Amino acid sequence: MENEKLADLRIDHVPQTLREIAVERMRAAIVSGYFPSGRRLVERNLVEQLGVSRSVIREAIRYLEAEGLVEVLPRSGPVVATLDWERARQIYDIRLRLEAAAAADCARLADDAARGRLAEALRQLEQAFESADPQVLYDATTRFYQEIFTSAGHHVAWDIVHRLNGRISRLRALTLASTDRRVSGQARMRRIAEAILAREPEAAEQAVREHLTEAAHIARQLLEKAEGAKVRDVS
């Protein structure tokens, strides 16, 4: 009887804290480029912009620093982390190795329930691409890849990728805005899901490789161009 009463007290849906909301808003601003690389994150300004306390802003900055979206410089304080090709190259290399293996194993191992969840995640992802809200796309993309990794049993690999999610999202926003793609990012991700759902591991792995190879090529062009422009401005 006592256990039943305790069960009634369970909180199924925990409301977002102010820190979580602040993190989401600041992450979206960084991912979208509203807060560009190198921009100083001044507490006073952020307090006014977000309408929260300094302590909430400090917590959010620490959280985003752990995601690699913010770095604290000795004299400048917290700034938006630099997004350059060398860092991006390493992220794409990690993604290619981990995502290709996860997609192939997901195609081999996922049961009907997992395939149903992936199909639903794909549906939500395609809806998110039509949304102008970067947080909606961030959440839908995270769920899509989480389904692939967890259904494949690659839980440690997912933990690694999840830690990179903020930086991955910055790169995704950069490449999705490009007009140089032969095939859209949305179509590439659909191909990955379709190969998994068809139980074709080799095709799933190849779809990942094509998706990330093209995205990395576009990111390199854009980032090296931006880096070259900065050098010219300084000189």
C-alpha positions in Angstrom: 0.0 0.0 0.0 2.8 2.4 0.9 4.6 1.6 -2.3 1.4 2.5 -4.2 1.3 5.8 -2.5 4.9 6.5 -3.4 4.2 5.6 -7.0 1.5 8.3 -7.1 4.2 10.8 -6.2 6.4 10.0 -9.2 7.2 13.0 -11.4 7.0 11.8 -15.0 7.6 15.1 -16.8 10.2 17.3 -15.2 9.8 21.0 -16.2 12.7 22.8 -17.7 14.9 24.8 -15.4 15.9 28.4 -16.2 19.4 27.1 -16.8 18.2 24.5 -19.4 16.2 27.2 -21.2 19.2 29.6 -21.2 21.4 26.8 -22.5 19.0 26.1 -25.3 18.6 29.7 -26.3 22.4 30.4 -26.2 23.2 27.1 -28.0 20.7 28.0 -30.8 22.3 31.5 -31.1 25.7 30.0 -31.5 24.6 27.2 -33.9 22.7 29.6 -36.1 25.7 32.1 -36.2 23.8 34.8 -34.4 26.6 34.6 -31.8 29.6 34.1 -34.2 33.0 32.6 -33.5 35.1 34.7 -31.2 32.2 36.8 -29.9 32.6 37.8 -26.2 29.8 36.6 -24.0 29.3 39.4 -21.6 27.3 38.5 -18.6 25.6 41.9 -18.3 24.4 41.8 -21.9 23.2 38.2 -21.6 21.3 38.9 -18.5 19.4 41.6 -20.3 18.9 39.6 -23.5 17.6 36.4 -21.7 16.0 38.0 -18.7 17.6 35.7 -16.2 20.1 36.2 -13.3 23.9 36.2 -13.6 24.1 32.9 -11.8 21.9 31.3 -14.5 24.1 32.8 -17.2 27.2 31.5 -15.5 25.8 28.0 -15.2 24.7 28.1 -18.9 28.2 29.2 -20.0 29.8 26.4 -18.0 27.5 23.9 -19.7 28.2 25.2 -23.2 31.9 25.2 -22.4 31.7 21.5 -21.6 30.0 21.0 -25.0 32.9 22.8 -26.8 30.7 25.7 -27.9 32.3 28.2 -25.5 35.9 28.7 -24.5 37.2 30.9 -21.7 40.2 33.0 -22.6 42.6 34.5 -20.0 42.0 38.2 -20.8 38.7 38.1 -22.7 36.7 35.7 -20.5 34.0 33.5 -22.2 33.8 33.7 -26.0 32.1 31.6 -28.7 34.6 28.9 -29.6 36.4 29.2 -32.9 35.1 27.0 -35.6 38.0 26.3 -38.0 38.7 23.5 -40.5 41.3 21.7 -38.4 38.8 21.1 -35.6 36.0 20.4 -38.0 38.2 17.8 -39.8 38.7 15.9 -36.6 35.0 15.9 -35.9 34.1 14.6 -39.3 36.7 11.9 -39.0 35.3 10.7 -35.7 31.7 10.9 -37.0 32.6 8.9 -40.2 34.2 6.0 -38.2 31.5 5.8 -35.6 28.4 6.6 -37.6 29.3 4.2 -40.5 29.7 1.3 -38.1 26.6 2.1 -36.2 24.4 2.4 -39.3 25.7 -1.0 -40.6 25.1 -2.7 -37.3 21.7 -1.1 -36.9 20.7 -2.5 -40.3 21.9 -6.0 -39.1 20.6 -6.0 -35.6 17.6 -3.7 -35.1 14.3 -5.5 -34.4 10.9 -4.4 -35.6 10.3 -2.1 -32.7 13.6 -0.3 -33.2 12.8 0.1 -36.9 9.5 1.6 -36.0 11.2 4.1 -33.8 13.7 5.0 -36.5 10.9 5.5 -39.0 9.2 7.8 -36.6 12.4 9.7 -35.9 12.9 10.1 -39.6 9.4 11.5 -39.9 10.0 14.0 -37.1 13.4 14.9 -38.7 11.8 15.7 -42.0 9.2 17.9 -40.3 12.0 19.6 -38.4 13.9 20.5 -41.6 10.8 22.5 -42.6 10.9 24.4 -39.3 12.7 27.7 -38.8 13.5 26.8 -35.2 17.1 25.5 -34.9 16.3 23.9 -31.5 13.6 21.7 -33.2 16.1 20.6 -35.8 18.8 20.0 -33.1 16.4 17.8 -31.0 15.1 15.9 -34.0 18.6 15.2 -35.4 19.8 14.1 -32.0 16.9 11.6 -31.7 17.5 10.3 -35.2 21.1 9.4 -34.6 20.4 8.2 -31.0 18.0 5.6 -32.4 20.6 4.4 -34.9 23.4 4.1 -32.3 21.3 2.6 -29.5 19.5 0.1 -31.8 23.0 -1.0 -33.0 24.1 -1.5 -29.4 26.8 1.2 -29.8 26.1 3.0 -26.5 29.7 4.1 -25.8 30.1 5.4 -29.3 26.8 7.4 -28.9 28.1 8.9 -25.7 31.2 10.2 -27.7 29.0 11.6 -30.5 26.5 13.1 -28.1 29.3 15.1 -26.4 30.1 16.5 -29.8 26.5 17.4 -30.7 26.8 21.1 -30.2 29.8 21.4 -32.5 28.3 19.0 -35.0 25.2 21.2 -35.1 27.3 24.3 -35.8 28.8 22.4 -38.8 25.5 21.1 -39.9 24.0 24.6 -39.9 27.0 25.8 -41.9 26.7 23.1 -44.6 22.9 23.0 -44.8 23.0 26.7 -45.8 25.3 26.0 -48.7 24.1 25.9 -52.3 27.0 23.6 -53.3 25.4 20.3 -52.2 24.7 17.9 -55.0 22.2 16.1 -52.7 20.5 17.8 -49.8 21.4 16.9 -46.2 17.8 15.9 -45.6 17.9 13.5 -48.6 21.2 12.0 -47.5 19.8 11.2 -44.0 16.7 9.7 -45.6 18.9 7.4 -47.6 20.7 6.3 -44.4 17.4 5.4 -42.7 15.9 3.7 -45.8 19.0 1.4 -46.1 18.7 0.5 -42.4 15.0 -0.1 -42.7 15.6 -2.3 -45.8 18.2 -4.3 -43.7 21.0 -3.4 -46.0 24.1 -2.8 -43.9 26.5 -2.2 -46.7 24.2 0.4 -48.3 23.6 2.0 -44.9 27.4 2.4 -44.3 27.9 3.7 -47.8 25.1 6.3 -47.3 26.8 7.6 -44.2 30.1 7.8 -46.0 28.6 9.8 -48.9 26.7 12.1 -46.5 29.7 13.0 -44.4 32.2 13.1 -47.2 30.2 15.7 -49.0 29.4 17.7 -45.8 33.1 17.7 -44.9 34.1 18.9 -48.4 31.6 21.8 -48.2 32.6 22.7 -44.6 36.3 22.8 -45.6 35.7 25.2 -48.5 33.5 27.5 -46.3 35.8 27.5 -43.3 39.1 27.9 -45.2 37.5 30.8 -47.1 36.4 32.4 -43.8 39.9 31.9 -42.4 41.5 33.4 -45.5 39.2 36.5 -45.2 40.3 37.0 -41.6 44.0 36.9 -42.5 43.4 39.5 -45.2 41.5 41.7 -42.8 44.3 41.6 -40.3 47.0 42.3 -42.9 
